Amino acid sequence: MMENLLNYTGAISDLDTRHQRYIDDLNDTTNFLKADIDQHESAQLKMSAAVSSLELFRLNQTLSKCDSDLKIGFTASVSSASCTWSSGTLVFPNHHKRWQRIQP
């Protein structure tokens, strides 16, 4: 009887050890999956922000193409070793046409 009791005690201890190992493995797997999900959620948020930014850029480009009365000015400088050219004005009458240089 005592021998059977020791066998059962040993078997229960072995089962308890295996059970604890399975629980530890499940916890490790759960933690790994949580970290993986967090990483994918972060990547998804970054991708969503990038898509939103591109959509806004596309919308701005579309709106700027529709507004033909929109005037845009800028300043440009040109370095040249030429002694004969002093200045000029660049005119961009339409983005489909070539630019032309107008003498002052």
C-alpha positions, 0 to 999 in steps of 0.5 A: 500500500505504501509503495502504491502511495509513493508511486501515485505521489511520484506520478502526481508530482511528475504530472504537476511538473509537466502541467506547469511546463505547459502553462509556462509554454502557453504564457510564453506563446501568449506573450510572444503573440501579444508582442507580435500583435502590438508590432503589427498594430503599430505598423498598421497605424504608420501605414494608415497615417502614410495613406492619409498623408498621400490622400491629402497630397493627392487631394491638394494636387487635384485642387491646385490643378483645378484652380487655373487662376491660382498665382504662385510666385517665387524667386530664383537666382542664377550664377553665371560667368557671362558678362553680357546677361544681366537679368530676365523674367521667367513667365509660366503662363500655363503648366502645359506650355513651355516657359519663356524668357522675357527681356526687361 
